[in-house]
Each structure stands twice: as structure tokens, then as C-alpha cells.
Amino acid sequence: MQELFKFCGGNKELAAELMLGLDADGDGEVNMDEWLTYFAERLDNEGIEELEEFLGSMEKNLSAKGGYKNSNIDDFDVEKSKQKKKKKYYA
């Protein structure tokens, strides 16, 4: 998970969302088939330019000398993140 966290530039929300998207069988690990399927679907949905841009930024994160102050993703709450993203149309 730490590799994925670094891949996402230290962004807990992005790392959690990416893990949820990648881990198709829900076993807490990402195998090569899940990895390839996820990015093949992104390619189909977003196109090559968007995917290359995403992968380029992720590659920069991997090679950066990251010293993330809050590098523990264990306390990330997926449900809380989903609620934050829901649009509120009424006050």
C-alpha cells in the first residue's frame, strides 16, 4: 500500500480510490491482471492522452524524494470520502 500511496503523490483519497478501482476481487492486493484491466478500462474511457498524462504524473511521484508528513493511509475513511464528493443541491 505504501507504494500505491507514493504513486499517488501522498494523496490519501487518490490512493484509496485507486486501490478500490484496482482491487477488483477485494482481497486487499493488486495482481497483474487487475492492474492491466484497470488501465485498459481507463484507456477505453478516457483515451490515450488522458491516460498518458495520468501515468506521467504518477511516474514523477514514484521518482520523487517524497517525505510525506502524513504518510499513513490506515486512518483513511472511504465512506467519509464518498460523502464529501456527493453534490448537495439543497442547503
MDTraj code that builds the backbone (N, CA, C; nanometers):
import mdtraj as md
import numpy as np

residues = "MET GLN GLU LEU PHE LYS PHE CYS GLY GLY ASN LYS GLU LEU ALA ALA GLU LEU MET LEU GLY LEU ASP ALA ASP GLY ASP GLY GLU VAL ASN MET ASP GLU TRP LEU THR TYR PHE ALA GLU ARG LEU ASP ASN GLU GLY ILE GLU GLU LEU GLU GLU PHE LEU GLY SER MET GLU LYS ASN LEU SER ALA LYS GLY GLY TYR LYS ASN SER ASN ILE ASP ASP PHE ASP VAL GLU LYS SER LYS GLN LYS LYS LYS LYS LYS TYR TYR ALA".split()
xyz = np.array([
    [0.0829, -0.1197, 0.0000],
    [0.0000, 0.0000, 0.0000],
    [0.0867, 0.1252, 0.0000],
    [0.2029, 0.1196, 0.0637],
    [0.2909, 0.2361, 0.0665],
    [0.3351, 0.2738, -0.0756],
    [0.3580, 0.1741, -0.1607],
    [0.3970, 0.2039, -0.2991],
    [0.2856, 0.2774, -0.3706],
    [0.1631, 0.2323, -0.3504],
    [0.0488, 0.2974, -0.4127],
    [0.0334, 0.4395, -0.3591],
    [0.0564, 0.4573, -0.2305],
    [0.0472, 0.5887, -0.1681],
    [0.1495, 0.6839, -0.2299],
    [0.2714, 0.6355, -0.2483],
    [0.3744, 0.7180, -0.3112],
    [0.3400, 0.7445, -0.4572],
    [0.2889, 0.6438, -0.5259],
    [0.2460, 0.6559, -0.6653],
    [0.1448, 0.7697, -0.6790],
    [0.0630, 0.7877, -0.5768],
    [-0.0415, 0.8909, -0.5780],
    [0.0065, 1.0227, -0.5181],
    [0.1343, 1.0377, -0.4989],
    [0.1899, 1.1635, -0.4514],
    [0.1561, 1.1967, -0.3078],
    [0.1258, 1.0951, -0.2275],
    [0.0933, 1.1195, -0.0872],
    [-0.0511, 1.1583, -0.0644],
    [-0.1340, 1.1488, -0.1671],
    [-0.2748, 1.1853, -0.1569],
    [-0.3547, 1.0639, -0.1109],
    [-0.4013, 1.0659, 0.0143],
    [-0.4747, 0.9523, 0.0707],
    [-0.6001, 0.9193, -0.0083],
    [-0.6743, 1.0217, -0.0447],
    [-0.8003, 0.9994, -0.1149],
    [-0.7766, 0.9346, -0.2509],
    [-0.6805, 0.9856, -0.3247],
    [-0.6489, 0.9280, -0.4548],
    [-0.5997, 0.7850, -0.4400],
    [-0.5147, 0.7594, -0.3413],
    [-0.4627, 0.6237, -0.3194],
    [-0.5754, 0.5268, -0.2861],
    [-0.6669, 0.5678, -0.2002],
    [-0.7787, 0.4809, -0.1630],
    [-0.8694, 0.4550, -0.2819],
    [-0.9000, 0.5590, -0.3578],
    [-0.9856, 0.5422, -0.4748],
    [-0.9187, 0.4540, -0.5795],
    [-0.7900, 0.4728, -0.5981],
    [-0.7171, 0.3917, -0.6941],
    [-0.7147, 0.2462, -0.6483],
    [-0.6935, 0.2242, -0.5201],
    [-0.6926, 0.0872, -0.4683],
    [-0.8281, 0.0220, -0.4880],
    [-0.9346, 0.0951, -0.4608],
    [-1.0688, 0.0400, -0.4795],
    [-1.0936, 0.0063, -0.6261],
    [-1.0433, 0.0902, -0.7157],
    [-1.0593, 0.0640, -0.8584],
    [-0.9745, -0.0514, -0.9074],
    [-0.8551, -0.0630, -0.8524],
    [-0.7623, -0.1675, -0.8962],
    [-0.7963, -0.3043, -0.8382],
    [-0.8315, -0.3088, -0.7123],
    [-0.8508, -0.4360, -0.6416],
    [-0.9880, -0.4942, -0.6726],
    [-1.0032, -0.5505, -0.7913],
    [-1.1324, -0.5993, -0.8388],
    [-1.1897, -0.7116, -0.7534],
    [-1.1047, -0.7976, -0.6995],
    [-1.1562, -0.9095, -0.6210],
    [-1.1641, -0.8787, -0.4716],
    [-1.1221, -0.7588, -0.4308],
    [-1.1367, -0.7149, -0.2920],
    [-1.0498, -0.7867, -0.1909],
    [-0.9385, -0.8457, -0.2353],
    [-0.8533, -0.9191, -0.1426],
    [-0.7469, -0.8316, -0.0753],
    [-0.7462, -0.7024, -0.1063],
    [-0.6502, -0.6111, -0.0443],
    [-0.5168, -0.6056, -0.1155],
    [-0.5041, -0.6775, -0.2245],
    [-0.3823, -0.6773, -0.3044],
    [-0.4188, -0.6594, -0.4508],
    [-0.3247, -0.6058, -0.5274],
    [-0.3472, -0.5851, -0.6699],
    [-0.2532, -0.6765, -0.7471],
    [-0.3116, -0.7665, -0.8253],
    [-0.2284, -0.8540, -0.9070],
    [-0.2140, -0.7941, -1.0473],
    [-0.1318, -0.8563, -1.1295],
    [-0.1035, -0.8017, -1.2622],
    [-0.2291, -0.7947, -1.3493],
    [-0.3154, -0.8942, -1.3411],
    [-0.4388, -0.8914, -1.4208],
    [-0.5271, -0.7737, -1.3823],
    [-0.5406, -0.7481, -1.2520],
    [-0.6213, -0.6345, -1.2059],
    [-0.5595, -0.5032, -1.2529],
    [-0.4264, -0.4929, -1.2434],
    [-0.3554, -0.3731, -1.2860],
    [-0.3796, -0.3456, -1.4345],
    [-0.3608, -0.4468, -1.5167],
    [-0.3769, -0.4305, -1.6619],
    [-0.5220, -0.4021, -1.7002],
    [-0.6157, -0.4698, -1.6353],
    [-0.7578, -0.4475, -1.6638],
    [-0.7981, -0.3047, -1.6300],
    [-0.7539, -0.2568, -1.5136],
    [-0.7882, -0.1206, -1.4706],
    [-0.7410, -0.0169, -1.5723],
    [-0.6144, -0.0286, -1.6145],
    [-0.5617, 0.0722, -1.7060],
    [-0.6138, 0.0543, -1.8483],
    [-0.6510, -0.0658, -1.8873],
    [-0.7155, -0.0864, -2.0175],
    [-0.8525, -0.0183, -2.0194],
    [-0.9259, -0.0284, -1.9082],
    [-1.0558, 0.0380, -1.8972],
    [-1.0400, 0.1892, -1.8983],
    [-0.9390, 0.2392, -1.8284],
    [-0.9141, 0.3849, -1.8305],
    [-0.8815, 0.4308, -1.9715],
    [-0.8028, 0.3523, -2.0435],
    [-0.7684, 0.3856, -2.1814],
    [-0.8945, 0.3923, -2.2666],
    [-0.9822, 0.2948, -2.2527],
    [-1.1076, 0.2929, -2.3288],
    [-1.1963, 0.4122, -2.2934],
    [-1.2035, 0.4463, -2.1651],
    [-1.2936, 0.5521, -2.1183],
    [-1.2403, 0.6929, -2.1411],
    [-1.1084, 0.7112, -2.1265],
    [-1.0519, 0.8463, -2.1266],
    [-0.9676, 0.8781, -2.2492],
    [-0.9181, 0.7758, -2.3159],
    [-0.8313, 0.7993, -2.4305],
    [-0.6844, 0.7999, -2.3917],
    [-0.6007, 0.7887, -2.4900],
    [-0.4574, 0.7752, -2.4683],
    [-0.3940, 0.8996, -2.4065],
    [-0.4376, 1.0192, -2.4489],
    [-0.3757, 1.1422, -2.3972],
    [-0.3974, 1.1566, -2.2474],
    [-0.5208, 1.1340, -2.2038],
    [-0.5518, 1.1453, -2.0606],
    [-0.4759, 1.0414, -1.9795],
    [-0.4713, 0.9193, -2.0311],
    [-0.4020, 0.8127, -1.9597],
    [-0.2523, 0.8402, -1.9510],
    [-0.1932, 0.8863, -2.0597],
    [-0.0505, 0.9196, -2.0570],
    [-0.0208, 1.0309, -1.9582],
    [-0.1080, 1.1299, -1.9527],
    [-0.0897, 1.2402, -1.8569],
    [-0.0968, 1.1876, -1.7134],
    [-0.1947, 1.1033, -1.6852],
    [-0.2102, 1.0453, -1.5521],
    [-0.0874, 0.9626, -1.5153],
    [-0.0459, 0.8742, -1.6051],
    [0.0692, 0.7885, -1.5770],
    [0.1978, 0.8695, -1.5639],
    [0.2109, 0.9757, -1.6428],
    [0.3288, 1.0622, -1.6322],
    [0.3391, 1.1283, -1.4961],
    [0.2273, 1.1773, -1.4463],
    [0.2305, 1.2419, -1.3150],
    [0.2556, 1.1391, -1.2047],
    [0.2016, 1.0195, -1.2208],
    [0.2245, 0.9148, -1.1221],
    [0.3709, 0.8695, -1.1240],
    [0.4300, 0.8629, -1.2425],
    [0.5710, 0.8247, -1.2542],
    [0.6614, 0.9267, -1.1853],
    [0.6270, 1.0547, -1.1995],
    [0.7037, 1.1592, -1.1303],
    [0.6960, 1.1402, -0.9790],
    [0.5787, 1.1022, -0.9314],
    [0.5630, 1.0791, -0.7876],
    [0.6532, 0.9665, -0.7394],
    [0.6648, 0.8613, -0.8186],
    [0.7464, 0.7466, -0.7793],
    [0.8938, 0.7811, -0.7718],
    [0.9388, 0.8685, -0.8616],
    [1.0811, 0.9013, -0.8638],
    [1.1170, 1.0193, -0.7739],
    [1.0163, 1.0842, -0.7185],
    [1.0410, 1.1988, -0.6304],
    [1.0912, 1.1514, -0.4956],
    [1.1651, 1.2368, -0.4321],
    [1.2126, 1.2082, -0.2969],
    [1.1042, 1.2519, -0.2010],
    [1.0046, 1.1684, -0.1866],
    [0.8892, 1.2027, -0.1047],
    [0.9172, 1.1944, 0.0431],
    [0.8821, 1.2964, 0.1113],
    [0.8881, 1.2968, 0.2561],
    [0.7525, 1.3410, 0.3048],
    [0.6537, 1.2590, 0.2795],
    [0.5172, 1.2975, 0.3121],
    [0.4998, 1.3046, 0.4625],
    [0.4488, 1.4153, 0.5082],
    [0.4319, 1.4353, 0.6515],
    [0.3280, 1.3410, 0.7097],
    [0.2258, 1.3147, 0.6331],
    [0.1197, 1.2272, 0.6815],
    [0.1103, 1.1091, 0.5868],
    [0.2047, 1.0180, 0.5993],
    [0.2137, 0.9085, 0.5036],
    [0.1436, 0.7813, 0.5500],
    [0.0571, 0.7918, 0.6461],
    [-0.0157, 0.6747, 0.6935],
    [-0.1569, 0.6789, 0.6372],
    [-0.1898, 0.5800, 0.5572],
    [-0.3219, 0.5754, 0.4947],
    [-0.4197, 0.4918, 0.5753],
    [-0.3718, 0.4295, 0.6822],
    [-0.4549, 0.3390, 0.7604],
    [-0.5805, 0.4047, 0.8159],
    [-0.5760, 0.5349, 0.8419],
    [-0.6909, 0.6025, 0.9011],
    [-0.7859, 0.6617, 0.7965],
    [-0.7636, 0.6347, 0.6689],
    [-0.8489, 0.6907, 0.5645],
    [-0.9861, 0.6253, 0.5692],
    [-1.0904, 0.7059, 0.5673],
    [-1.2279, 0.6576, 0.5734],
    [-1.2920, 0.6714, 0.4364],
    [-1.3126, 0.5583, 0.3685],
    [-1.3666, 0.5581, 0.2326],
    [-1.5059, 0.6185, 0.2300],
    [-1.5908, 0.5810, 0.3244],
    [-1.7284, 0.6308, 0.3266],
    [-1.7337, 0.7821, 0.3468],
    [-1.6478, 0.8316, 0.4322],
    [-1.6422, 0.9759, 0.4564],
    [-1.6007, 1.0486, 0.3280],
    [-1.5072, 0.9907, 0.2553],
    [-1.4624, 1.0488, 0.1300],
    [-1.5750, 1.0507, 0.0268],
    [-1.6513, 0.9416, 0.0202],
    [-1.7632, 0.9355, -0.0738],
    [-1.8673, 1.0411, -0.0412],
    [-1.8956, 1.0609, 0.0878],
    [-1.9934, 1.1608, 0.1295],
    [-1.9492, 1.3009, 0.0916],
    [-1.8192, 1.3254, 0.1033],
    [-1.7649, 1.4571, 0.0705],
    [-1.7831, 1.4889, -0.0778],
    [-1.7791, 1.3856, -0.1608],
    [-1.7887, 1.4057, -0.3047],
    [-1.9320, 1.4205, -0.3544],
    [-2.0284, 1.3794, -0.2743],
    [-2.1672, 1.3898, -0.3167],
    [-2.2062, 1.5367, -0.3292],
    [-2.2741, 1.5683, -0.4371],
    [-2.3181, 1.7054, -0.4573],
    [-2.4412, 1.7330, -0.3732],
    [-2.4406, 1.8484, -0.3149],
    [-2.5541, 1.8896, -0.2354],
    [-2.6283, 1.9980, -0.3117],
    [-2.7526, 1.9685, -0.3453],
    [-2.8312, 2.0639, -0.4228],
    [-2.9202, 2.1511, -0.3353],
    [-2.9424, 2.1067, -0.2156],
    [-3.0267, 2.1823, -0.1236],
    [-2.9513, 2.2049, 0.0068],
    [-2.9665, 2.3208, 0.0623],
    [-2.8961, 2.3540, 0.1854],
    [-2.9596, 2.2973, 0.3074],
])
top = md.Topology()
chain = top.add_chain()
for i, resn in enumerate(residues, 1):
    res = top.add_residue(resn, chain, resSeq=i)
    for name in ("N", "CA", "C"):
        top.add_atom(name, md.element.get_by_symbol(name[0]), res)
traj = md.Trajectory(xyz[None], top)
